[in-house]
Amino acid sequence: MERVESVRCSRWNRPGRGCAPGSGILLGSLMVLCISSGLFGDPIPAAEGPSAQQGAEVMDGGSAPDEAAQERELRAEQLAEAESLVEAFPEDDNAIYLLGLVHLQLGDSESAIATFERCKAMDPDRADLFESLGEAVLIRDAYDQAVEHFTRALTLEPSRFSARKKLADTLLRMGRADEVLEVLQGHGAPDPEYYRILGAAHQQLGAFAPARDAFLRAIELDPNLDDAFYGLSMVCARMGETEAAAEYRERFREIKAKGQIQGRDWRRGFSPLEATRRSVAMTNTDVGRVFLSQRRIAPAMRLWERALQLDPRNQDARWHLAFFLLQTGRASDALPHWRELCRSTPDYPRHHFHLGEALTRTGRLEEAESAFQQVIRLAPDRSEGYAGLCNLYLLQKRPGTELLPLAEKAVAIDTSPANLVLLSIAFEQYGDRKAALEAIERAVRMVPGDPKLLRRLQQLTP
């Protein structure tokens, strides 16, 4: 089955198909349906999202069993959600891949590998799948197989940096330093682990000067990367730079000691139950994405609500829930979520744009104006803020002199049919019916059969 784009692939950002691991259990690689917000479409968002304490209360329920029992229940829920997804969509390789990732996260590498192989039979060209297969077989110390899988991932997607690092690190562990250089050379990035691996490979080959340079670049990017300091101390000693070697060795010991103290502090404050809640919340978020890719919005929204119940800090679930609450006409329910997203990530213009939409639809027009103005401040080279503010002014029956500059700016940035409609209306309000007709004619030429545009054209035609 073809993988389709994420709902976040809107006008605001378009992540590539092969994102690096890190966003939810799908590791950023599950691509689902793209639905843009639209300025002139159908209505686009429960009370304020629960606090972390409220989330805990939901789980604890006052007379909750001990934390170990809660963890087991949550892990069972996590697996059950993934299994039910496969039952609902047995031919969807995204669903099967997600189940494999859940098995992998639960430590069941055997089931993970079997599930990934099932997914591979359906779609043998998924780079993310081969990267995950490599991780699964590494757990079983099958280094040769891991190299094969990571190599296949890179063959399918050469820009997949996470797989490149894993392949290089695996080859390094196998003592195949010359191959590490082949994998890494020419694919550099501002990543400390990349340079740490590169330095270790040069060190294995006895090329101490390039090793030193790579380790220095690693600690420049991460001044607390203890392995890089250790490598530096070793290569400097081999090069006869005894003072530098001693300095780097001492720095290595300091970082190591500090890390041990921090590790003890972290373990004292670590809550396995909270970690499990976050993990299950990420799974629910990703299961929701697969339901979305199958155009099953209601179960997707239920899963995002559950994800926020488990982990109110899950921004991905909150974004998806807020977006589809707004899309389905529940602006009052969406509003608290957009407020929270703007509070937690104040520099993201799309959050303020959707906040403006939600405020407009709930009649909070002065606040909406401020939200759209914030969009313009954050993204002056994007058309959405100007168009959103112009649309709001239309609702407020502002004069054409206020509408026209905003509509013209929006069209100058993005000559889309929606913006041309707005420009046509602004010209009409301004009293220039000829210019209004010319704007809508441009829109009709872009989308010849659109009935709304044709009706608008008929209204303006003498």
N, C-alpha and C positions, 0 to 999 in steps of 0.2 A: 504494500500500500504506500502511496506517495505521502511523504511527510510534508505537512503544510505549515505555514508560518505562524509564529506565536501571535497571540492577541496583542502583545506589546509591540509587534511590528506595525506600528501606526505611523502617522505622519511625523511623529516625534523621534523615533529611532527605529532602525531596522537592523537588529542583530543578525549576524551571519548564521548560516545553517550549522556550522561546526563551532559553537561556543565552547570555551574551556569549561571543565567541570567546576562546580561550585554553587550553582543556583538550584537548590532543591535536590531531591534524590535523583532526578533525571539528569543532574550534572549539566544543566543548561543545554541539553542536546535534543530534548523532545520538542518538536515543532508542531504547533497546532493552528487552529483557524485564526485568520487575521480579519478582525472586524473594526473598521475605523469609526471614530465617533461621529463625524459629519456635523456640519454646522446647521444644516437645514433639513435633516432627516426626521424620522419619527422620534418620539421622546427618548432622550438618551438616559444622581443617584440620589432602622432599627436604631436604635439609639446608639450613642457613642460606643465605639468598640470597647470591649471589656478591658480593664486594666490587668496587669500581670497577676495581681492579687485575686481579682475576680476570676481569672482563668484558673487559678489554683483552687479556688473555692468550688468551681464547677466540677473539677476532677475529684476534690477531696470529699465533697458532699457531707461534711460534718463528721460522719461516723465511717470514714473510709478505711479500707484494710490497710495493712502496712505498705510501705513504698514498694517493696519487692513485688508484692501481689499486684499493685497498680501497674508497675512496669510490665509485668507479664500480660496483663489485660490489654494494655496499650499496644504491645508488640503483636498480640493476637489480632487486635483490631487492624493494625497496619497490614498484616499479611492477608487478612480477610478482605479488606478493601481492594488490594491488588488482585487477589484471586477472583473476586466478584467482577472486577473490571474485565478480566480475560473471559470469564463466562459470558458476560454481556456482549463482548466484541472479540470473539475467538479468531477472527481473521485480521485483526488490527495489530500490526507488528509493534506499534507504539505501546499498546497495552501489555503485550508479552514482554517487551523489553523492560518496561517498568516493573513487572513482576520479578524479572531476573535481578534487577537492581535491589529490590526489597530483600530477596533471598541473600544477596551479597552483603547487604547491610546487616542482616540478622546473623551473619557468620556461616551461612549454609552454602559453602562454595560449590558443593556437588549439585545442589538444586539450581544454583545460579547458572552454572555452566550448562546444564541440561536445558534450562529455559532460554539462555542466550543462543544455544544451537538451534532450538526451535525457531527463534526469531530469525536467525541467519538463513534458515531454509526458506523463509518468506521474503526476506530482503537481504541478499548477500552483499549489498553495497553500502551498508551503514558504517561509517567510520567510527561513530560513537560506540556501536556494538562491539567492534573489534578492540577498541580501547578497554572497554569493560571486561571483555573476555580475557585480555591480557592481565588485568588486575586480578581476576578470579583465579587464573591458573598460577599466578605468582604466589597466592596464598598457599598453594600446594607445592611450592618450590619447583614448579615446572618452567624453568628459565627458558629453555629452547622454545617451548610453545608460546611463552609470553613474548619473546622476540618476534616470533612469527606473526602473532596477532597485532602487536604494536606496529610492525612494519606494514602490515596490510592496512591498518588505519591510516598511516601516512601516505600510502599509495593512493588511497581513495581521497584523502584530504591532506595534501602536503602542508597546508597552513595550520594544521591542528597541533599547536605548540605543546599542549599538555601531553599528548601521546609521544611527541618527539622527546620530551624530557624523560618520560618513563622508559622509552626504548633506550636512550643513552644511559640512564642509571642502571638498567638491567644489564646491558652490555658491560658496564664498568664493573659490576659485581662479578661478572663472569671472566674478568681479566682480559676483555677484548677491547683494549683502549684505543687501538688504531681505528676500529669501527665506530667508536664513540665520536672520534673527531670527524669522521665522514658524515655521521648523523647530524652533528651540531654545527659544523663549519658553514658559514653563510646564512645561518638562521638565528642570529643573535637577537636578543630582546633585553630590555632593562629588567632582568629577572635574576636575583642573586643565586638561586639554585642552578640556573643554567651555567653561570660562570663557575660555581663551585664544582659542578660535574666536569666542566671543561678543564679546569685546573687540575683536578684529580687524574683525568685522562693523560694530560701532558706529564704529570708527575710519574705515572706508571711507566710512561715511555722514556723517562729520563730527560725530558725536555724541560729543564727547571726554570729557565727564564720565561718562556710562555706560560708555564704553570703559575709562576709568581704573578705575572701580569693578570692572569684570569682570577686568581684568588684576591688580588687587590681590588679588582673591579667588583667582585662579589661583596667584599666588606664595605666598599663604597656605597653599594645599594642596600646593604643590611649590616650595620655596624655591630650587630650582636650575633652574627652567624659564626658560631664557635668552630664548626668543622673547617671553615675557610681559614680562620686564624691558625688552627692546628696544621693545616696543609702549608700555610705560609711559613710557619716555624720550621717545618721539615725541609722544604725546598731551599729556604735561606741557609739552613745549616749545611745542606749539600753543596751550596754555592760558595761556602766559606764566609757568609755574612753572619758572623756569630752574634754580634750585638743585636741585629735585627731579629735573628732567630729567637734570642732570649726574650726580646720585647714581645714578639708575637706569641711565644709560648706562655708568658705571664698573662697576656691579655686573654688567651684561651682559657687559662685556669680561672681567671676572674669571672669570665662569662659563664663558665661551667658551674662554678660555685654559686653565682647569683641565680642561675637557672634551677639549681637544686633547691635553693630556698624558695624561689617562686613556685616551683613544682609542689613543694610541701604545702605552701599557702593555698595553691590552687586546689590541691586534693582535699584540704580541710573545708574549703568553701564549695566544692563541687557537689552538685545534686544529680545523681543518675536519673532520677525521675524527671527533673526538668529537661535534661538532655533528651530523654525518650519522648517527652511531649513535643519538643522542637522537631525531632526526627519524624514522628508520626504526622505532625502538622505539615511538614514538607511533602510527605507522601500524599496526604490528602489534597494538597495543592496541585500536585502533579497528576493525580488521578482525575481531579476536576478538569485539568487541561485536556486529557484524553476524551472525557465526556464532551467537552466543548468542541473538540475536533469532529465529533460525531453529531454535532448540533443538538446536544442534549443539555440545554442550559439549566433546567431546574436541578437535576442531580449535581451538576457542576457547582452551582451556587450553594447547595447544601454542604458540599465538601469544603468549600472555602470558608463557610461559616463555622464548620467544625474545626478547621485549621486555626482560625482566629480564637476559638474557644480554648484550644489547647495552647496556643502561643500567640498572644496578642501582638507580639513584635514581628510577626510574619508579614512583611511588607508586600510580598508577592500575592499572597492570598487576599490581603486587604485591597490591593489595587484591582485585582480581577473582580472581586465581589462589588466594589464600589462602581466599577465600570459598567457591569451588567445590571446593577440596580438602576443606574442612570439610564441605560439603554432600554430597560423594560418599564420606564415610566415611574419608578419609585424614587424620585429625587429626594424626598424628605428622609428616606432611609439611607440613601447614599451620602447625604450631606455630612454627617459626622465622620464618615470614613475619609472623605476628601479633606476635611479640616485636619484630621489627624495626619494624613499623608503630607499636607502642606507644612504642618508643624514639624514633622520628623525629617522631612527632606525639603527645606524651604527654597532650595535653588533649582528645583525641577519645574520648568515652566508648564509642562503638561498637567501637573497636579493642580496648579493654579487655574489653568484653563478649564478643567473639569469642575473645579470648585465654582468657578464663575457660572458654568452651565447649571450646576445644581442650585446655586443661589438664585439664578434667574428664574428657574422653574418653580422655586418655592416662594417667589415674590420678594426676595431680599435684594432689591435692585441696586441700592447704594453699595452694599457689600460686593455685589457682582461686579459693579463698575471698578471697584478697587482691585478685585481679583484679575480682571482682564488687563488693567493697567500694569499690574505686576507681571503678567505674561509678557507684555511689551517691553518692560524694563529688563527682564531676564533673557528674552529672545527677540531682540529688535529686528533680526533678519529673517524672522518667520512671519507668515501671514496670519496665523491663527488668532493672535492677540488683537490685531487690528479688526479682523472680521468679527470676532466675538464681541468686541466693544461696539462696533457699528450695528450689529444685530440687536444688541441691548438698547442702543439709542433709538433704533426703529420701534422697539416695543414701548419706549418712553415717549414716542412721538416727538423726538427732538427735530429741530429744523434741518433742512438739507445741507446748510452750511457746515453743520457739525458732522453730518454723515459722510459727505463726499470725500473729504481728505482721508478718512479711515478706509473707505472702500477703494479709493484709488491706490493707496499704499498697499493694501492687501493684494490687489490685482497686479501691481508692479512687481511684487515678490513672487506671487504664484497665480498664473492665469488659469485658474481652474473654473469649471462651470459654476460651482457654488459661489465663488468670489465674483464672477461676472454677473450672476443674478443679483448679488448684493449691490454691485456697482450700478446695475440697471435701476434698481429701486432707489438708490441714492440720487441718481441723476433725475429721476422722476420727481422725487421730493424737492429737489433743487429747482425744478421747473424746466429742465432741459430734456424734453420728451424725445428729441431726435437722438441725443447721445444715449438715452435710456434704451431706445430701439437698437442702436448699433451694438451696445453691450450684450443685449440678449441674442442678437443675431450671431455674434461671436460664440456665445455659449451653445447655440443650436448647431453651429457648424462642428463643434467638438463632439456633441452627443445628438446626432440628427433625429433620432426617434423618441426622445424623452418627452412624455406627454405633458409634464409640468412646464417644461421649457416652451413647448409649442403653444400651450395655453397663454403663457406670459407673452409670447410673440404676437399672438392674435389680439391680445388686449392692447398692445402698443401700436399695432399696424394701423395706419390711417384708413 
